[in-house]
Amino acid sequence: MTELDMVCNDAESQLQAGAAVVTAAAPQVDGGQGGELHALLGQGGQQRPAWLRRVSLAAGAAALLLVGVGTRYLGRGGTAGGQGLTLSGGAATGVTQFHESKEECSLHGGAYNCIETECCKGPHMVCFEKNEHYATCRESCVVGEHHDDPEEHRTPWSCKPLNKDSDTDSAPRGSTITLKSHHGKYVVADRFHGRWVKADREEADMWASFKVEEQDDHTVALLSHHQDYIFCEPDGDLRADRTAVNTWEKFIWIDNSDGTVSLLCGHTGKYVKATPDGVLKAEAHLIGDWEKFTFEVDDTPDRCGDRWARLKQYGTTTVYHQTSPELGRSIMQTGFNPNYGEAHASADIAGAATYFATDLRATNWKAWHKGFCIEVKVYLGHPKEEPRHPHSGLSLEFLNSQCYDSVHIDRGYEGGDEYAVYAADQMPRSLYKHVDCLH
């Protein structure tokens, strides 16, 4: 045996041992490259010609080097995986999953499970949870079943965002906040003009305040200053006119690494986006600058005190309302709707409200519709005094912010006084009485 043959035999023995380690460590990696090394080197390699052995030796060394590097990052169960990824069966997704060590953030893709790292590499990525066993880095997430999951593993996604720095998100549940867009404008819920939610205010006023309400899952709901919830329509429109929380009123609160937050509509998988001109829509597929907001908690004490304590302190006042028989019967059954007149509110009245006269006969020249009279005991609270032609933009939100509860309008003649009431709860239906009109 020549010296070259001895060197080749020693090298081949080491490569065969290396191939055995690779095969044991990662038999599932790319079809099991360790076995391919055995085939390349051969069990009886010593009997092959020297030139073929040298070629095989070089090829085997190169293959073992590549597989060794791959095994370092795709090791099985950590046995030979170094500091990189580990493999496991796809119980949640039906595909092989790679588990990164807790020291490193996860890569994008369904094969990478970020349930332990709770963070992602690359821009725009969020670690979204499917269930307690599986999460992956995605640009967005839709709550519920995903049809691209294997059928046997098609279970609902919670889409809870995971964050390695905190067990919960930063949403100040139970607190009132203001939100400011990337363009420096405050988010507001417009009381009029279709009740759109916009981001076009230079300063935070009462319409820019939202209460963050905790839901029975990880989501939150945003209650506007005028006591309506913001909701995401499927086409991305955002409005504030819902009185209860259902699927469309739930938002996923996401903490970004730069200290900002983003809001995701879970039923559409779209982020809320603010444009430079103040348009706010839930139509973004990923988080960029326009999908980022800052928030401040409004912890200013209520200088006006408790509203209902104030209303009860003033007690009830007897007033009168006249309308048509059809509308009158409806009011007796369902109660007054202070927003009924919103469509025809004009400059000579105090906005959308229910109007009452202080004298039954006076309803004859005040009412739009006639024939049915109602005597009502209402909680006027602290009324704001207004002249004969009051400001048409008055609202419950504005009045309450100034510690008022209703409006008293002096028409300038005896018996001409009237009150405008903006909240249905100040006109309890149990205090109505149908009376004969006076002519």
C-alpha positions as CSV (number, residue, x, y, z in Angstrom):
1,M,0.0,0.0,0.0
2,T,1.4,3.3,-1.0
3,E,1.6,6.4,1.2
4,L,-1.1,8.0,-0.9
5,D,-3.4,5.1,-0.3
6,M,-2.8,5.3,3.4
7,V,-3.7,9.0,3.4
8,C,-6.8,8.4,1.3
9,N,-7.9,5.5,3.6
10,D,-7.6,7.7,6.7
11,A,-9.5,10.6,5.0
12,E,-12.2,8.4,3.8
13,S,-12.6,6.9,7.3
14,Q,-13.1,10.3,8.7
15,L,-15.6,11.3,6.0
16,Q,-17.5,8.1,6.6
17,A,-17.7,8.9,10.3
18,G,-18.8,12.5,9.5
19,A,-21.5,11.2,7.1
20,A,-22.8,8.9,9.9
21,V,-23.0,11.9,12.3
22,V,-24.9,14.0,9.7
23,T,-27.2,11.1,8.9
24,A,-28.0,10.6,12.6
25,A,-28.3,14.3,13.3
26,A,-30.5,15.4,10.4
27,P,-31.8,12.5,8.4
28,Q,-34.8,14.6,7.2
29,V,-32.7,17.6,6.0
30,D,-33.0,17.7,2.2
31,G,-33.6,14.0,1.9
32,G,-30.7,12.9,4.2
33,Q,-27.4,14.1,2.7
34,G,-25.5,11.8,5.1
35,G,-26.7,8.7,3.2
36,E,-25.7,10.3,-0.1
37,L,-22.2,10.7,1.3
38,H,-22.0,7.0,2.1
39,A,-23.1,6.2,-1.5
40,L,-20.5,8.7,-2.9
41,L,-17.6,7.3,-0.8
42,G,-18.7,3.7,-1.1
43,Q,-18.2,0.9,1.4
44,G,-15.4,-0.6,-0.6
45,G,-13.7,2.6,-1.7
46,Q,-10.2,1.3,-0.9
47,Q,-10.5,-1.0,-3.9
48,R,-11.3,1.8,-6.4
49,P,-8.6,3.3,-8.6
50,A,-6.5,6.1,-6.9
51,W,-7.7,8.8,-9.3
52,L,-11.4,8.0,-8.6
53,R,-10.7,7.8,-4.9
54,R,-9.1,11.3,-5.0
55,V,-12.1,12.7,-6.9
56,S,-14.6,11.1,-4.5
57,L,-12.5,12.3,-1.6
58,A,-12.7,15.9,-2.8
59,A,-16.4,15.7,-3.6
60,G,-17.2,14.0,-0.3
61,A,-15.3,16.6,1.7
62,A,-17.2,19.4,0.0
63,A,-20.5,17.8,0.5
64,L,-19.8,17.1,4.1
65,L,-18.8,20.7,4.6
66,L,-22.1,22.0,3.1
67,V,-24.2,19.5,5.0
68,G,-22.3,20.2,8.2
69,V,-23.1,23.9,7.8
70,G,-26.7,23.2,7.0
71,T,-27.0,20.8,9.9
72,R,-25.7,23.5,12.2
73,Y,-28.7,25.6,11.3
74,L,-31.2,22.8,10.7
75,G,-30.2,20.3,13.4
76,R,-32.7,17.9,14.9
77,G,-33.8,18.5,18.5
78,G,-30.6,20.5,19.2
79,T,-28.4,17.4,19.3
80,A,-26.2,18.7,16.5
81,G,-27.9,21.9,15.7
82,G,-25.5,24.4,17.3
83,Q,-27.1,27.8,18.0
84,G,-29.4,27.7,15.0
85,L,-32.7,26.1,14.2
86,T,-34.3,22.8,15.4
87,L,-36.7,20.6,13.6
88,S,-40.0,19.3,14.8
89,G,-43.1,17.7,13.3
90,G,-45.8,20.0,12.0
91,A,-48.6,19.4,14.5
92,A,-50.1,22.8,13.9
93,T,-49.5,23.3,10.2
94,G,-48.8,19.9,8.7
95,V,-45.3,21.0,7.6
96,T,-41.9,20.6,9.2
97,Q,-41.2,23.5,11.6
98,F,-38.0,25.1,12.5
99,H,-37.6,26.3,16.0
100,E,-35.1,29.1,16.6
101,S,-33.2,29.5,19.8
102,K,-34.5,32.2,22.1
103,E,-31.4,34.3,21.5
104,E,-32.3,34.9,17.9
105,C,-35.5,36.2,16.2
106,S,-37.3,34.1,13.7
107,L,-37.3,34.2,10.0
108,H,-40.4,34.8,7.8
109,G,-42.4,31.8,6.6
110,G,-44.8,29.1,7.8
111,A,-42.0,26.6,8.5
112,Y,-40.5,28.9,11.2
113,N,-42.2,28.7,14.6
114,C,-41.7,31.9,16.6
115,I,-43.6,30.7,19.7
116,E,-40.4,30.8,21.7
117,T,-38.5,33.7,20.2
118,E,-41.6,36.0,20.1
119,C,-39.8,38.2,17.6
120,C,-39.1,38.4,13.9
121,K,-36.2,39.2,11.6
122,G,-36.8,41.6,8.7
123,P,-39.1,44.6,8.3
124,H,-42.9,44.6,8.4
125,M,-43.0,41.2,10.2
126,V,-45.1,40.4,13.3
127,C,-45.0,37.1,15.3
128,F,-48.7,36.1,15.1
129,E,-50.0,33.3,17.3
130,K,-52.2,30.5,15.9
131,N,-52.5,28.6,19.1
132,E,-50.5,27.9,22.2
133,H,-48.2,25.6,20.2
134,Y,-47.5,27.5,17.0
135,A,-46.9,31.1,15.8
136,T,-45.1,32.4,12.7
137,C,-43.8,35.7,11.4
138,R,-46.2,37.3,9.0
139,E,-47.0,40.7,7.6
140,S,-50.6,40.5,8.6
141,C,-53.1,38.0,10.0
142,V,-56.9,37.2,9.7
143,V,-58.6,35.8,12.8
144,G,-60.2,32.4,12.1
145,E,-59.4,29.5,9.8
146,H,-56.9,30.0,7.0
147,H,-57.8,28.1,3.8
148,D,-54.2,27.8,2.8
149,D,-53.5,25.6,5.9
150,P,-53.5,21.9,5.3
151,E,-57.0,20.6,5.7
152,E,-56.2,18.3,8.6
153,H,-54.7,21.2,10.5
154,R,-57.2,23.9,9.5
155,T,-57.9,25.3,13.0
156,P,-58.6,28.9,13.9
157,W,-55.8,31.5,14.2
158,S,-56.1,33.8,17.3
159,C,-53.7,36.3,15.5
160,K,-52.4,37.4,18.9
161,P,-49.2,39.3,18.4
162,L,-46.3,38.0,20.5
163,N,-43.7,40.3,22.0
164,K,-40.5,39.0,23.6
165,D,-40.3,42.2,25.8
166,S,-43.8,41.8,27.4
167,D,-46.5,39.2,28.0
168,T,-49.2,41.7,27.1
169,D,-49.5,44.6,24.7
170,S,-49.3,48.2,25.8
171,A,-52.9,49.0,25.2
172,P,-54.1,50.9,28.3
173,R,-57.3,49.0,28.7
174,G,-59.9,51.0,30.7
175,S,-58.2,54.3,30.0
176,T,-59.1,57.2,27.6
177,I,-56.4,58.0,25.0
178,T,-55.6,60.2,22.1
179,L,-54.0,58.8,18.9
180,K,-51.7,60.8,16.7
181,S,-50.8,59.7,13.1
182,H,-47.3,59.5,11.6
183,H,-48.1,62.9,10.0
184,G,-48.7,64.6,13.4
185,K,-52.5,64.7,13.1
186,Y,-54.9,63.5,15.8
187,V,-57.5,60.8,15.1
188,V,-61.1,62.0,15.6
189,A,-64.6,60.5,15.4
190,D,-66.7,63.1,13.6
191,R,-70.1,63.4,15.2
192,F,-71.6,64.5,11.9
193,H,-70.8,64.1,8.2
194,G,-71.4,60.3,8.2
195,R,-69.6,59.8,11.4
196,W,-66.3,59.0,9.7
197,V,-63.2,58.5,11.7
198,K,-60.4,60.7,10.4
199,A,-56.9,61.8,11.3
200,D,-56.9,65.5,10.4
201,R,-56.8,67.6,13.7
202,E,-53.9,69.7,14.7
203,E,-55.0,69.7,18.3
204,A,-56.7,67.1,20.4
205,D,-60.3,68.1,21.3
206,M,-63.1,66.1,22.9
207,W,-63.7,64.2,19.6
208,A,-60.1,63.0,19.6
209,S,-60.6,60.9,22.8
210,F,-61.3,57.2,22.8
211,K,-61.8,54.8,25.6
212,V,-59.9,51.5,25.2
213,E,-62.2,48.6,26.2
214,E,-60.9,45.1,26.9
215,Q,-62.7,42.3,25.1
216,D,-63.0,38.6,26.1
217,D,-60.0,37.8,23.8
218,H,-56.8,39.7,23.3
219,T,-58.5,42.4,21.2
220,V,-59.7,45.9,22.2
221,A,-62.6,48.1,21.2
222,L,-62.4,51.9,20.8
223,L,-65.3,53.8,22.3
224,S,-65.6,57.4,20.9
225,H,-66.4,60.5,23.0
226,H,-70.0,60.4,21.8
227,Q,-70.4,56.8,23.1
228,D,-70.2,54.9,19.8
229,Y,-67.7,52.2,18.8
230,I,-65.4,52.4,15.8
231,F,-65.8,49.6,13.4
232,C,-64.0,48.4,10.2
233,E,-66.1,47.8,7.2
234,P,-64.9,45.1,4.7
235,D,-63.9,47.8,2.2
236,G,-61.7,49.5,4.8
237,D,-64.0,52.4,5.8
238,L,-63.9,53.4,9.5
239,R,-66.9,54.8,11.2
240,A,-68.0,55.5,14.8
241,D,-71.7,54.7,15.0
242,R,-72.0,51.2,16.6
243,T,-73.7,50.8,20.0
244,A,-72.3,47.3,20.8
245,V,-69.1,45.4,20.1
246,N,-69.1,42.5,17.6
247,T,-66.5,41.2,15.2
248,W,-66.1,44.3,13.1
249,E,-65.6,46.5,16.2
250,K,-62.5,44.5,17.5
251,F,-59.0,45.7,16.9
252,I,-55.7,43.9,17.4
253,W,-53.2,46.2,19.1
254,I,-49.6,45.8,17.9
255,D,-46.6,47.3,19.6
256,N,-43.9,48.3,17.1
257,S,-40.2,48.2,18.0
258,D,-39.8,52.0,17.6
259,G,-42.4,52.7,20.4
260,T,-45.3,53.3,18.0
261,V,-48.4,51.1,17.8
262,S,-50.5,49.8,14.9
263,L,-54.2,48.7,14.8
264,L,-55.2,45.6,12.8
265,C,-58.8,44.8,11.9
266,G,-58.8,41.1,12.7
267,H,-61.7,40.1,10.4
268,T,-60.0,41.6,7.3
269,G,-56.3,41.4,8.1
270,K,-55.8,45.0,7.1
271,Y,-54.1,47.7,9.1
272,V,-55.5,51.2,9.8
273,K,-53.6,53.7,7.7
274,A,-53.6,57.5,7.9
275,T,-52.8,59.5,4.8
276,P,-51.2,63.0,4.8
277,D,-54.5,64.6,4.0
278,G,-56.2,63.0,7.0
279,V,-58.0,60.1,5.4
280,L,-58.2,57.0,7.7
281,K,-58.9,53.6,6.3
282,A,-58.1,50.0,7.2
283,E,-56.7,48.9,3.9
284,A,-52.9,48.3,4.4
285,H,-51.4,44.8,4.1
286,L,-48.4,45.5,6.2
287,I,-47.0,48.0,8.7
288,G,-45.2,51.0,7.2
289,D,-44.9,54.6,8.5
290,W,-48.5,55.5,7.6
291,E,-49.8,52.6,9.7
292,K,-48.0,53.7,12.9
293,F,-49.5,55.9,15.6
294,T,-48.5,57.2,19.0
295,F,-50.9,57.4,21.9
296,E,-51.2,59.4,25.1
297,V,-53.4,58.5,28.1
298,D,-55.8,61.2,29.1
299,D,-55.7,61.1,32.8
300,T,-57.3,64.5,33.3
301,P,-59.8,64.3,36.2
302,D,-63.5,64.9,35.3
303,R,-63.9,68.5,36.4
304,C,-67.7,68.3,35.8
305,G,-68.2,65.4,38.1
306,D,-70.6,62.5,37.5
307,R,-73.2,63.4,34.9
308,W,-76.1,61.4,36.4
309,A,-75.4,62.7,39.8
310,R,-75.8,66.2,38.3
311,L,-79.0,65.3,36.5
312,K,-80.6,63.8,39.6
313,Q,-79.6,66.8,41.6
314,Y,-81.6,69.1,39.2
315,G,-84.5,66.6,39.1
316,T,-87.2,66.5,36.3
317,T,-89.0,69.2,34.6
318,T,-92.4,68.9,32.9
319,V,-92.4,69.9,29.2
320,Y,-94.5,69.3,26.1
321,H,-94.0,67.9,22.6
322,Q,-96.4,67.8,19.6
323,T,-96.0,65.6,16.5
324,S,-98.1,63.6,14.1
325,P,-100.3,60.7,15.4
326,E,-98.2,58.1,13.6
327,L,-94.9,59.5,15.1
328,G,-96.6,60.1,18.4
329,R,-97.6,56.4,18.8
330,S,-94.1,55.3,17.8
331,I,-92.6,57.6,20.4
332,M,-94.8,56.2,23.1
333,Q,-93.7,52.7,22.3
334,T,-90.0,53.2,21.7
335,G,-89.1,56.6,23.2
336,F,-87.7,59.8,21.8
337,N,-84.8,59.7,19.4
338,P,-82.7,62.8,19.8
339,N,-81.0,62.1,16.5
340,Y,-84.2,62.0,14.5
341,G,-83.9,65.6,13.5
342,E,-80.3,65.4,12.5
343,A,-81.1,65.3,8.7
344,H,-83.0,68.6,8.8
345,A,-81.2,70.4,11.6
346,S,-80.8,74.0,10.4
347,A,-79.2,77.2,11.4
348,D,-82.2,78.5,13.4
349,I,-82.2,75.6,15.9
350,A,-79.6,74.2,18.2
351,G,-78.6,71.1,16.2
352,A,-80.0,67.6,16.3
353,A,-82.0,67.2,19.4
354,T,-85.6,66.7,20.7
355,Y,-87.3,70.0,21.3
356,F,-89.8,70.7,24.0
357,A,-92.1,73.7,24.8
358,T,-92.7,74.8,28.3
359,D,-96.4,75.3,27.6
360,L,-98.8,72.8,25.9
361,R,-100.5,75.5,23.8
362,A,-97.1,76.7,22.5
363,T,-96.5,73.4,20.7
364,N,-99.0,74.5,18.1
365,W,-96.6,77.1,16.6
366,K,-93.4,75.2,17.3
367,A,-94.2,71.7,16.0
368,W,-93.3,70.5,12.5
369,H,-96.1,67.8,12.7
370,K,-99.3,68.2,14.6
371,G,-102.2,66.1,16.0
372,F,-100.5,64.2,18.9
373,C,-99.3,65.8,22.1
374,I,-97.1,64.3,24.8
375,E,-96.4,65.5,28.3
376,V,-92.9,64.5,29.4
377,K,-90.9,64.7,32.5
378,V,-87.2,65.2,31.4
379,Y,-83.9,65.5,33.2
380,L,-82.7,68.8,31.9
381,G,-79.7,68.9,34.3
382,H,-77.7,72.1,33.9
383,P,-79.0,73.9,30.8
384,K,-76.9,76.1,28.7
385,E,-78.6,79.4,27.9
386,E,-78.8,80.3,24.2
387,P,-80.4,83.2,22.3
388,R,-83.2,83.1,19.9
389,H,-81.0,81.8,17.1
390,P,-78.5,79.4,18.9
391,H,-75.4,77.9,17.4
392,S,-76.4,75.0,15.1
393,G,-73.4,72.8,16.0
394,L,-74.3,72.2,19.6
395,S,-74.1,68.5,20.7
396,L,-74.2,66.4,23.8
397,E,-70.4,66.0,23.6
398,F,-69.8,69.7,23.5
399,L,-72.4,70.4,26.3
400,N,-71.0,67.8,28.6
401,S,-67.5,69.0,28.0
402,Q,-68.7,72.4,29.3
403,C,-70.6,70.8,32.2
404,Y,-74.0,71.4,30.6
405,D,-76.7,68.8,29.9
406,S,-79.3,70.5,27.7
407,V,-80.0,73.9,26.0
408,H,-82.5,76.5,27.0
409,I,-83.6,78.8,24.1
410,D,-85.2,82.1,24.8
411,R,-87.4,82.9,21.7
412,G,-88.1,86.4,22.9
413,Y,-91.8,86.2,23.7
414,E,-94.0,84.9,26.5
415,G,-94.4,81.2,26.3
416,G,-91.8,80.9,23.6
417,D,-89.1,79.2,25.7
418,E,-88.1,75.8,24.7
419,Y,-85.5,73.2,25.7
420,A,-83.3,71.0,23.5
421,V,-82.4,67.6,24.9
422,Y,-79.6,65.6,23.2
423,A,-79.5,62.3,25.1
424,A,-82.3,59.6,25.2
425,D,-81.5,58.6,28.7
426,Q,-82.6,62.1,29.9
427,M,-86.1,61.4,28.5
428,P,-87.1,58.0,30.2
429,R,-90.1,56.5,28.4
430,S,-91.8,55.7,31.8
431,L,-92.3,59.5,32.3
432,Y,-94.4,60.1,29.1
433,K,-98.1,60.8,29.0
434,H,-100.4,61.2,26.0
435,V,-102.5,64.3,26.5
436,D,-105.1,66.2,24.4
437,C,-103.6,69.0,22.4
438,L,-104.9,72.6,23.0
439,H,-106.0,74.7,20.1
